[in-house]
C-alpha cells in the first residue's frame, strides 16, 4: 500500500493541472534575463505593469535583505537600477512564489516562506565566499528559496492525507526528521517531491532542483570544498539553529557540521552579522507576506 502511495503522489505531481504554474511576470523576467540585448529599462517597463508588485519591490528593496544601507529607494526605477537584474529577479521570486500556492490549513504559510527566504539570503550571502562558479553565485538565492517547495506540493496534491500526517502525529515531540517520517508514511519525502515538481512544471535551472533534492543530505567534512547543494543544506541548518524554522518541524536536531565556519570561510562575527541582517529583513518581508 505504501508503495502505491509513492506512485500515486508522483503521478499527481506530474499530471495535476491545478498545481500552480510559474507566474507570468517571472516567465517574462526570465525571458528578458536570457536576452543578451536586454537592458534595465526593459525590466522596469515589465515590472511597472503590476502596480501592486512594484510597491512591494520598493518595500523589500529597502529591507536588510536587499538594501545596501545607502539612500532609501523611493521608486521602482531606482530600485531596478540599484539592485541590478539578478537581484531584481531574486526579489520578484521572493514576492511572487508565496502567492502561487493555495493557503494551507495545516500550517502557517507565511512562517514557511520566512524560513525559505532566510535560507535564500544566507545562501546568497555566503556563495561568493565558497563557490567558484559565477552561475552558482546567481543561483544561490533561488536554490535557497525553493529548497522546501515540496512541502507545499504535498500539501496541494494530497491535502487531506498530508493534513492528517501533520496533525495526527505529534511531530514536535518525535526525534525523527520530517523527511524520515514522510518516507515511512508515503515512501517519498518533500525533497524528492519538490525536485520532481520543479523539473516538470517550472522552467528553472537544474541546479535549483538538485539543491532541493539534496538539502537534507549529510554535511560535507570541514576540510572539503562546498558545492551549491551543500551550501543550501548548510544554510538551512544555520537558519534552523538560529530559530528561523518553518512551521512543519520535529524535535530532530541537525546542527551545522563541526567546523562549518572554516568550510564557509567566515568568522563567527561575520556570521552573526548575516543572522542579524536576516532577522531584520524578515520583519519587512513578513509585513509584505501578510498583506498578500
C-alpha positions in Angstrom: 0.0 0.0 0.0 2.8 2.4 0.9 4.5 1.9 -2.5 1.2 2.7 -4.1 1.1 6.0 -2.2 4.6 6.9 -3.6 3.5 6.0 -7.1 0.2 8.0 -6.7 2.0 11.1 -5.4 4.5 11.1 -8.3 1.7 10.6 -10.8 -0.3 13.5 -9.2 2.7 15.8 -9.3 3.3 15.1 -12.9 -0.3 15.2 -14.1 -2.4 17.5 -11.9 -3.4 20.6 -13.9 -4.2 22.7 -10.8 -0.6 22.8 -9.5 0.5 26.4 -9.9 2.5 27.4 -13.0 5.3 29.8 -12.7 3.7 33.3 -12.6 3.7 35.1 -15.9 5.8 38.0 -14.6 8.6 35.6 -13.7 8.4 33.9 -17.1 8.6 37.4 -18.7 11.6 38.3 -16.5 13.3 35.0 -17.2 12.9 35.7 -21.0 14.5 39.2 -20.6 17.3 37.8 -18.5 18.1 35.3 -21.3 18.2 38.0 -23.9 21.7 39.4 -24.3 20.3 42.7 -25.6 18.1 43.2 -22.5 18.6 46.5 -20.7 17.5 47.7 -17.3 14.8 49.8 -18.9 13.1 46.7 -20.3 12.9 45.1 -16.8 11.5 48.3 -15.4 8.8 48.5 -18.1 7.7 44.9 -17.5 7.5 45.3 -13.7 5.6 48.6 -13.7 2.7 46.8 -15.5 1.9 45.4 -12.0 1.5 48.3 -9.6 1.0 46.1 -6.5 4.1 44.1 -7.2 6.0 47.4 -7.9 5.1 48.7 -4.5 6.2 45.5 -2.8 9.5 45.6 -4.7 10.2 49.1 -3.4 9.4 47.9 0.2 11.7 44.9 0.1 14.4 46.7 -1.9 14.8 48.9 1.2 14.9 46.0 3.6 18.0 44.5 5.1 17.7 41.5 2.7 18.2 43.6 -0.4 19.1 47.1 0.8 22.7 48.2 0.8 22.4 50.7 3.6 22.5 53.5 1.1 19.8 56.1 0.3 16.3 54.9 0.5 14.8 53.8 -2.8 11.5 55.7 -3.4 10.5 54.5 -6.9 10.7 51.4 -9.0 13.2 52.7 -11.5 15.7 53.5 -8.7 15.2 50.0 -7.2 15.8 48.3 -10.5 18.9 50.3 -11.2 20.4 49.9 -7.7 19.7 46.2 -7.4 20.6 45.1 -10.8 18.8 42.5 -12.9 19.8 39.4 -10.9 18.7 40.7 -7.5 15.5 42.1 -9.0 14.8 38.6 -10.3 15.5 37.1 -6.9 13.3 39.7 -5.2 10.4 39.1 -7.6 10.6 35.3 -7.0 10.5 36.0 -3.2 7.4 38.2 -3.6 5.5 36.1 -6.2 6.0 32.5 -5.1 4.2 32.9 -1.7 1.2 34.0 -3.7 1.1 31.0 -6.1 0.1 28.1 -3.8 -3.3 27.8 -2.2 -3.3 28.5 1.5 -2.7 25.5 3.8 -5.0 24.6 6.6 -2.1 22.5 8.1 0.5 25.2 8.8 1.2 28.9 8.5 2.5 29.6 5.0 4.0 33.0 6.0 6.3 31.3 8.5 7.1 28.7 5.8 8.2 31.4 3.4 10.1 33.4 6.1 12.3 30.3 6.6 12.7 29.8 2.9 13.7 33.5 2.5 16.2 33.2 5.3 17.9 30.2 3.7 17.9 32.1 0.4 19.6 35.1 2.0 22.1 33.1 3.9 23.0 31.1 0.8 23.4 34.2 -1.3 25.5 35.9 1.5 27.9 33.0 1.6 28.0 32.0 -2.0 30.8 34.2 -3.2 33.0 33.2 -0.3 32.9 29.5 -1.0 31.6 28.8 -4.6 33.8 29.2 -7.6 31.3 29.2 -10.4 29.6 32.6 -11.1 26.5 30.7 -12.2 26.3 29.2 -8.8 26.5 32.6 -7.2 23.5 33.7 -9.3 21.5 30.5 -8.4 22.3 30.5 -4.7 19.3 32.7 -3.6 16.8 30.9 -5.7 18.1 27.5 -4.7 17.7 28.5 -1.0 14.3 30.0 -1.6 12.9 26.8 -3.2 14.6 24.1 -1.1 11.4 23.2 0.8 8.8 23.7 -2.0 8.0 20.0 -1.9 6.2 20.6 1.4 3.7 22.9 -0.4 3.4 20.5 -3.3 2.5 17.6 -1.0 0.0 19.9 0.8 -1.6 20.6 -2.6 -1.6 17.2 -4.3 -2.7 15.1 -1.2 -4.2 17.8 1.1 -6.3 15.5 3.3 -3.6 12.9 3.7 -0.8 15.4 4.3 -3.0 17.3 6.8 -3.7 14.1 8.7 0.0 13.2 8.6 1.0 16.6 10.0 -1.7 16.8 12.7 -2.4 13.3 13.9 1.2 12.6 14.6 2.8 14.6 17.4 5.5 15.9 15.2 7.0 18.3 17.7 8.0 15.5 20.1 9.5 12.9 17.8 13.2 12.8 17.3 12.9 11.6 13.7 13.3 14.2 11.0 10.3 15.3 8.9 11.8 13.7 5.8 12.2 10.3 7.6 8.6 10.4 8.7 7.4 11.2 5.2 9.4 8.3 3.8 7.9 6.0 6.4 4.4 7.2 5.7 4.4 7.9 1.9 7.6 6.2 0.7 8.7 9.6 -0.6 9.8 12.8 1.0 9.3 16.5 0.3 12.8 16.9 -1.1 12.2 14.5 -3.9 8.6 15.7 -4.5 9.9 19.3 -4.8 12.6 18.4 -7.3 10.1 16.4 -9.4 7.6 19.2 -9.4 10.1 21.9 -10.4 11.6 19.8 -13.2 8.1 19.1 -14.6 6.3 22.4 -14.3 8.8 25.3 -13.7 11.4 26.3 -16.1 14.1 26.7 -13.5 17.8 25.7 -13.6 18.6 22.1 -12.8 20.9 23.4 -10.1 17.9 24.6 -8.1 16.2 21.2 -8.5 19.4 19.5 -7.3 19.7 21.7 -4.2 16.1 20.9 -3.3 16.6 17.2 -3.7 19.8 17.1 -1.6 19.3 19.7 1.1 18.9 17.1 3.8 22.0 15.1 2.8 24.8 14.8 5.3 27.0 17.8 5.6 30.4 17.6 3.9 33.6 17.2 6.0 35.0 20.6 7.1 38.2 20.1 5.0 36.3 19.6 1.7 35.2 22.3 -0.7 31.4 23.0 -0.6 29.2 22.9 -3.7 25.9 24.7 -4.2 23.8 21.7 -3.0 25.8 21.5 0.2 25.8 25.3 0.7 22.0 25.3 0.7 21.9 22.4 3.1 24.3 24.2 5.5 22.3 27.5 5.2 19.2 25.5 6.1 20.9 24.1 9.2 22.2 27.6 10.1 18.7 29.1 9.8 17.2 26.3 12.0 20.0 26.6 14.5 19.0 30.3 15.0 15.3 29.6 15.4 14.3 30.6 11.8 12.5 27.4 11.2 9.5 26.5 9.0 6.3 25.5 10.9 6.5 21.8 10.0 9.2 20.7 12.3 10.0 17.9 14.7 12.3 17.6 17.7 15.0 16.2 15.5 18.2 18.3 15.7 20.5 18.7 12.7 23.0 21.4 13.6 25.7 22.6 11.1 28.7 20.3 11.0 31.6 20.9 13.3 34.0 23.4 11.8 31.4 24.7 9.4 32.6 28.3 9.8 36.0 27.3 8.4 34.3 25.5 5.5 32.3 28.6 4.7 35.5 30.8 5.1 33.7 33.1 7.5 34.3 34.3 11.1 31.7 33.9 13.9 31.4 37.7 14.0 30.6 37.9 10.3 28.1 35.0 10.7 26.4 36.9 13.5 26.0 39.9 11.2 24.5 37.6 8.5 22.0 36.2 11.0 21.1 39.7 12.5 20.6 41.1 8.9 18.4 38.1 8.0 16.2 38.6 11.1 15.9 42.3 10.4 15.0 41.7 6.8 12.4 39.1 7.7 10.4 41.7 9.7 9.8 43.7 6.5 9.2 40.5 4.5 6.6 39.3 7.0 4.7 42.6 6.6 4.6 42.1 2.9 3.7 38.4 3.0 0.9 39.0 5.5 -0.5 41.6 3.1 -0.7 39.1 0.2 
